[in-house]
């Protein structure tokens, strides 16, 4: 669980960054990631974030980008994408 907590805090998580924060070797951090992946089936970065949210370690809103206004050229309509 500690690995997932650190993983979701990082904008671009790497085993070296997480290992430093957890005060373990990078190979140990990689083992944690591998074990979580194997047990949960989370094979991608998105899968890891979904597992963290499912375990209550973060909220979906924390991972969403800021809303962006998009204007459609043909109609001129503006839509706010969240």
N, C-alpha and C positions, 0 to 999 in steps of 0.2 A: 504494500500500500504506500509506503514511503516513496518508492520509486515513482508511482503514478502521481503523487502529490507534487513531486519535483518536476516531473515531465510536463504537467499541465501549466506550471508556472512559467516555463521557458517559451519564448516566441519561436525559437528554432532549436528544439531540444537535441542535444548530442550526448552520447554516453560520457564524454569527457567532462562536459559542464555539469551533468547530473552527478557524476562520480565525485567531483570536487565538493559539491554541496552536501553530498551524503557522506563524505570523508571515507570513500572506498576506492579501490582500484577500478579503472575503466572496464576491465574484464569482468569484475564483479557486477558492475552496473549493467553490462550487456547480458550477464546471466539472469539478472532480475527481469530485464525486459523480455528476454527469451522465455522465461518461465511464465510470466504474465501472459504473453502471447499464446503460448501453448495451452495454458489452462482456460483462457477466455475465448480463444479463437480470434483475438484482435491482431490482425496481421499488418495493418496500416496505421499511419499516424492518426487518421480519423477514428479508426477503431479503438485506439488507445484513449483518445479523448472521450469517446462514447462510453467506454468502460469506467473512466474516471467520473463522469457525470452519473452513470448508473450507480456507482458506489457512494455517491454523495460527496465527492471530493471537489466539485466545482459546479457552476451553473452554466447552462447552455448560453445564456445571454453574455457571459464573460468572454465567450469565444467568437461572438458575432462581430463583424466589422460595423463601423458607423454607418448609418443610413446614407444612401447616395441617391441623388435625383438623376433620373434618366429621361432624356427627351427623345421622343420618336420622331424621326425626320419627316415622314409623310404626313402625319396628322398634327404634329406640333404638341401632342399631349405629353404631359410631364408626369412621371410615375416615381414615387419614392420607394426604392428597394431597400428592404431591411434585412 
